[in-house]
Amino acid sequence: MIMDGRLEQASDSLSKLSTAASRDGDQLYFAALLEEDANQAARLLEASLTASVSAVYREDIYYRLAQYYLVKGDYKPLKELITLYKAQWEDGRHIGQISRYAALVAQLDGKYDAAIRTIDKYLLMHPNGDAAKRGEIDKARTMMEFNKKIGARKLLRNLSRGKHGQSVPQALYILAGDAIASSRTDDAVFYYNLLREGYPSAIGLASTIDRMMGVSTSDTDDSRAEQLTGTYYSVQLGVFSEKGNAKRMSDRFKSYDKKIQIAKKNVSGVQYHVVYIGNFKTYSDAQRFKNELESHHGELYQVVAR
């Protein structure tokens, strides 16, 4: 009835199930579930706790309030809720997520050792499946902040090779961000292309492009290739794990009347398909063509020496 929005009928049913002492708290809790405004919903949840809500709902209320304060970025009440939850429900239904929140709060406080210990404990409780991968993402992110980048990159590369799951785009996004921060343009474009191929609706795509705009390969470095016999430049359109996707990309650019090539590239034992367009004698010619493509397609491309 609540899912259908029939609050009055749900309230009548609740009055038969709840004790008189907890009835008001229960109704506040379910009203919070129906409330569209997050701030008002949080106020209703807090009010339900002071109105003697039924014990069966209290754990869920603490968890939902923790989610609210996490999204809001209000970490003081979040810490308090984490402490209260762990004290009352050591083996609760939401203890895994609460542990992840605790690790994030520790990371934000700069307590990286404590954050990693919390995540390792979580991984012991969730050694397999998507839950484990979520914990590994948390650990890699914390290790990046803790300046343990080699271990974090290894963990993220392993996660990025997954066939599906939320951890794959998250790993690619973090790897791209790490490459941008380190001015490793080739790596940044590589991970961006994989993210774009597999997860075209990923939230991080636009922000990754914005960050990459400030990172460019030096003309001086690239022009050294012009001094090498037989070296030429192409515009790299994309890197794909599926050959069919690479073929579709190449078909999109046939109208430019430039040579298009799909080349195989092996990275850490995984084979990818790279799409190149054009054979240019100078870096500046390739750069001009790249700029033209970007203005027409609204995507980010890269000039590479071949």
C-alpha positions in Angstrom: 0.0 0.0 0.0 2.9 2.4 0.8 4.5 1.6 -2.6 1.1 2.5 -4.2 0.9 5.8 -2.3 -2.2 4.7 -0.3 -0.9 6.2 2.9 -4.3 6.3 4.8 -4.9 2.6 4.2 -1.3 1.8 5.2 -1.8 3.8 8.4 -5.0 1.9 9.3 -3.1 -1.4 8.8 -0.2 -0.1 10.9 -2.5 0.8 13.7 -3.4 -2.9 14.0 0.2 -4.1 13.9 2.0 -1.5 16.0 1.7 -0.9 19.7 0.2 2.3 20.9 3.6 3.5 22.2 5.3 3.0 18.8 2.5 3.8 16.4 3.4 7.5 15.8 7.1 6.6 15.2 6.1 4.0 12.7 3.9 6.3 10.8 6.6 9.0 10.7 9.1 6.3 9.4 6.8 5.3 6.5 5.9 9.0 5.8 9.7 9.5 5.4 9.8 6.8 2.8 7.2 8.5 0.8 8.7 12.0 1.1 10.3 13.3 -2.1 12.3 16.0 -0.4 15.5 14.5 1.1 15.8 17.1 3.9 12.2 16.7 5.0 12.6 12.9 4.8 15.6 13.1 7.1 13.7 15.3 9.6 10.9 12.7 9.6 13.3 9.9 10.2 14.9 11.7 13.1 11.5 12.4 14.5 10.5 8.8 14.3 13.5 7.8 16.5 12.3 10.1 19.3 8.7 8.9 18.9 9.3 5.3 20.0 9.5 3.7 16.6 9.2 -0.1 16.4 12.6 -1.9 16.9 12.2 -3.6 13.6 12.5 -0.3 11.8 15.2 1.4 13.9 18.2 -0.3 12.1 16.9 0.8 8.7 16.4 4.4 10.0 20.0 4.7 11.2 21.2 3.3 7.8 19.1 5.7 5.8 20.2 8.7 7.9 23.8 7.6 7.4 23.2 7.6 3.6 21.6 11.1 3.8 24.5 12.7 5.8 27.1 11.0 3.5 25.5 12.5 0.4 25.1 15.8 2.1 28.7 15.8 3.1 27.9 16.4 6.8 30.4 14.1 8.4 30.0 14.9 12.1 26.5 13.4 12.4 27.6 10.6 10.0 30.4 9.6 12.4 27.9 9.6 15.3 25.5 7.4 13.4 28.2 5.0 12.4 29.2 4.6 16.1 25.6 4.1 17.2 24.9 1.6 14.5 28.0 -0.5 15.2 27.2 -0.5 18.9 23.6 -1.7 18.4 23.9 -4.0 15.3 27.4 -5.5 15.2 26.1 -8.1 12.7 23.4 -6.0 11.3 21.9 -6.1 7.8 23.7 -3.0 6.7 27.0 -3.5 8.6 28.9 -3.9 5.3 27.9 -0.5 4.0 28.3 1.1 7.4 31.9 -0.2 7.4 32.5 1.4 4.0 31.2 4.7 5.3 33.5 4.4 8.3 36.5 3.8 6.1 35.6 6.8 3.9 35.3 9.1 7.0 38.7 7.9 8.2 40.2 8.6 4.8 38.7 12.1 4.8 40.2 12.6 8.2 43.6 11.6 6.9 43.6 8.4 9.0 44.7 6.2 6.1 46.0 3.3 8.2 42.6 3.1 10.0 40.7 3.4 6.7 42.7 0.5 5.2 42.2 -1.7 8.3 38.5 -1.1 8.2 38.4 -2.0 4.5 40.4 -5.1 5.0 38.0 -6.2 7.7 35.1 -5.6 5.3 36.9 -7.7 2.7 37.2 -10.5 5.1 33.4 -10.4 5.6 32.8 -10.1 1.9 35.6 -12.0 0.1 33.7 -12.6 -3.2 31.3 -11.1 -5.7 30.3 -7.5 -6.3 30.6 -6.7 -2.5 34.3 -7.6 -2.6 34.9 -5.5 -5.7 33.3 -2.5 -4.0 35.6 -2.9 -1.1 38.6 -3.2 -3.5 37.6 0.1 -5.1 37.5 1.7 -1.7 40.9 0.3 -0.8 42.5 1.5 -4.1 41.0 4.9 -3.7 42.4 5.1 -0.1 45.8 3.8 -1.2 45.9 6.5 -3.9 45.3 9.2 -1.2 47.9 7.4 1.0 50.5 7.8 -1.8 50.7 4.0 -2.3 50.1 4.4 -6.0 51.8 1.3 -7.3 49.7 -1.0 -5.3 46.5 1.0 -6.0 47.2 1.0 -9.8 47.7 -2.8 -9.8 44.4 -3.3 -7.9 42.6 -0.9 -10.2 44.0 -2.5 -13.4 42.7 -5.9 -12.2 39.3 -4.5 -11.5 39.2 -2.7 -14.9 39.5 -6.0 -16.7 36.1 -7.2 -15.3 33.4 -8.1 -17.7 30.7 -6.2 -15.9 29.8 -4.6 -12.6 30.0 -1.2 -11.0 33.6 -1.6 -10.1 34.8 -1.6 -13.8 33.8 2.0 -14.7 34.9 3.2 -11.3 38.3 1.6 -11.8 38.7 3.1 -15.3 37.7 6.6 -14.0 40.2 6.5 -11.1 43.0 5.2 -13.4 42.2 8.0 -15.9 42.3 10.6 -13.1 45.6 9.2 -11.8 47.1 9.4 -15.3 45.9 13.0 -15.7 47.4 14.0 -12.4 50.7 12.4 -13.4 50.6 14.1 -16.9 50.6 10.6 -18.5 48.6 11.7 -21.5 48.7 8.3 -23.4 47.4 6.4 -20.4 44.7 9.0 -19.7 43.3 8.8 -23.2 43.6 5.0 -23.1 41.5 4.6 -20.0 39.1 7.3 -21.1 38.5 5.5 -24.4 37.8 2.2 -22.6 35.4 4.0 -20.3 33.6 5.6 -23.2 33.4 2.3 -25.1 32.0 0.2 -22.3 30.0 2.8 -20.3 28.9 5.6 -22.7 26.5 7.0 -20.0 29.1 7.0 -17.2 28.9 10.1 -15.0 32.7 10.6 -15.0 33.1 10.9 -18.8 32.4 14.6 -19.0 34.6 15.5 -16.0 37.4 13.3 -17.4 37.3 15.2 -20.7 37.4 18.5 -18.8 40.4 17.5 -16.8 42.2 16.1 -19.9 41.9 19.4 -21.7 44.6 20.8 -19.5 47.0 17.9 -20.2 48.7 17.9 -23.6 51.7 16.2 -25.0 54.6 18.5 -25.7 55.1 19.5 -29.3 58.8 19.3 -28.8 58.6 15.8 -27.5 56.4 14.7 -30.4 58.4 16.5 -33.1 61.4 14.3 -32.3 59.7 11.5 -34.2 59.8 13.7 -37.4 63.6 13.2 -37.3 63.2 9.4 -37.5 63.1 7.8 -40.9 59.7 6.4 -41.8 57.9 8.0 -38.8 54.5 9.5 -39.4 51.5 10.7 -37.3 48.0 9.5 -37.0 45.0 10.6 -34.9 43.9 7.9 -32.5 40.1 7.7 -32.5 39.6 5.1 -29.8 40.8 2.0 -27.9 38.3 -0.9 -27.8 38.2 -4.2 -26.1 35.7 -5.5 -28.7 36.8 -5.6 -32.3 33.2 -5.0 -33.4 33.1 -1.7 -31.6 36.4 -0.7 -33.3 34.9 -1.6 -36.7 31.9 0.6 -36.0 34.1 3.5 -35.0 36.2 3.2 -38.2 33.0 3.1 -40.3 31.9 6.4 -38.8 35.0 8.2 -40.1 35.1 6.9 -43.7 33.7 10.1 -45.0 36.9 11.9 -44.2 38.7 10.1 -47.1 41.7 9.4 -44.8 43.4 6.0 -44.3 41.8 4.2 -41.3 43.5 1.3 -39.6 42.6 -1.0 -36.7 45.7 -2.2 -35.0 46.0 -4.7 -32.1 47.6 -3.6 -28.9 48.5 -5.8 -26.0 48.4 -4.2 -22.5 49.1 -6.3 -19.4 48.2 -9.4 -21.2 44.9 -8.1 -22.5 44.4 -7.4 -26.3 42.8 -4.2 -27.4 41.9 -2.8 -30.8 43.1 0.7 -31.6 41.5 2.8 -34.4 43.8 5.3 -36.2 43.0 7.7 -39.0 45.4 9.5 -41.3 49.1 9.4 -42.1 50.6 12.8 -41.6 54.3 13.8 -42.1 54.3 16.4 -39.4 52.8 16.6 -35.9 51.3 20.0 -36.7 49.3 18.6 -39.7 47.9 15.8 -37.5 47.1 18.2 -34.7 45.1 20.4 -37.1 43.1 17.4 -38.3 42.6 16.3 -34.7 41.2 19.7 -33.8 38.8 19.5 -36.8 37.5 16.1 -35.7 37.0 17.3 -32.1 35.0 20.3 -33.2 32.8 18.1 -35.4 32.2 15.2 -33.0 32.6 16.7 -29.6 35.0 14.0 -28.5 38.6 13.9 -27.4 41.2 12.4 -29.7 45.0 12.0 -29.6 47.9 12.5 -32.0 50.3 9.7 -31.9 53.6 9.0 -33.6 53.8 5.7 -35.5 
